[in-house]
Amino acid sequence: MRLIAWNCRGLGNGPAVRGLLDVQKKEAPDVIFLSETKHDRKWMEWLRWKLGLTNLVVKNSVWSSGVLAIFWRKEVDLCVKSISKYHIDAVIKEDRGVHWRFTGIYGESRSEYKDNTWELLRLLKTKYDLPWIVCGDFNEILFNYEKEGGPPRAESSMEKFRQALEDCDLHDLGFVGDVFTWRNHNFSATSYIRERLDRVVANSAWRCLFPLVRVINGEPRHSDHRPIIVEVGDSEDARKYKPMEIMHKFEARWLEEEECMSRVEEAWLSSLGDGEVNMMQLQKRVLGELWRSEE
């Protein structure tokens, strides 16, 4: 299965629509979650036929920049469970009877209201005890190395994001491609800013279910955000892994150690040299090296 989450920044012109249709043609997704579409359900009804994803749920918004939408193929057994101006939460049932959650997220952009997003995540966690993946535009970064240009982000703001993910047992799934998923349109040397605002996180149960997941930061096309493409992989492959072998927990305090980055780089390059090809195995090797340094 393939999922896409994209802050498309409006679909009100020809290039924007062509950009979305190009993504659909190239990636052939089973599910697409869009934020900031700037169109209501009536217009989206037309778009779903153009995309070939005939199932649709739309959340209209009073914001001029709002409107969330989720499209999915008729062959996908997906049921939307809850919806707000910040999210669409759904349960997907696979042929083998496996159930898991997909949540498309659109985080609050205003600093004074960002806590609304983090409290929403905590609330969603309590709803269903299922393997869970969350992806979209969180409108926040985890660390200042995920930002280039402009003033550094306040540590307190990033810490709230990190704490919310920890409280929900949600872990970053990494990515392939450009680290920065958003950039502004001011290309002067002093004003150009790039940040990793869009990402994919999942709980431990989901990562065990889909150990071969691959996340790709796609090309931005007309939007200032990159589409985030998730190649879920086959849950049958999870039988190759024992649950306790999947991954140690990352300790944030490691970032304060002088040798942390060099150990991560060495383990990562070593894994690639040994032929590791999936994110779960790469992360397992890196974290195993960090844990050994603790002993």
Buried (B, 14 or more C-beta within 10 A) or exposed (E): BBBBBBBBBBBEEEEBBEBBBEBBEEBEBBBBBBBBBBBEEEBBEEBBEEBEBEBBBBBBBEEEBBBBBBBBBEEBEBEBEBBBBBBBBBBBEBEEEBEBBBBBBBBBBEEEEBEBBBEBBEEBBEBBEBBBBBBBBBBBBBBBEBBBBBEEBEEEEBEBBBEBBEEBBBBBBBBEBBEBBBBEEEEEEEEBBBBBBBBBBBBBBBBBBBBBBBBBBBBBBBBBBBBBBBBBBEBEBBEEBEEEEBBBEBBEEBEEBEEBEEBBEEBBEEBEEEEBEBBBBBBBBBBBBBBEEEE
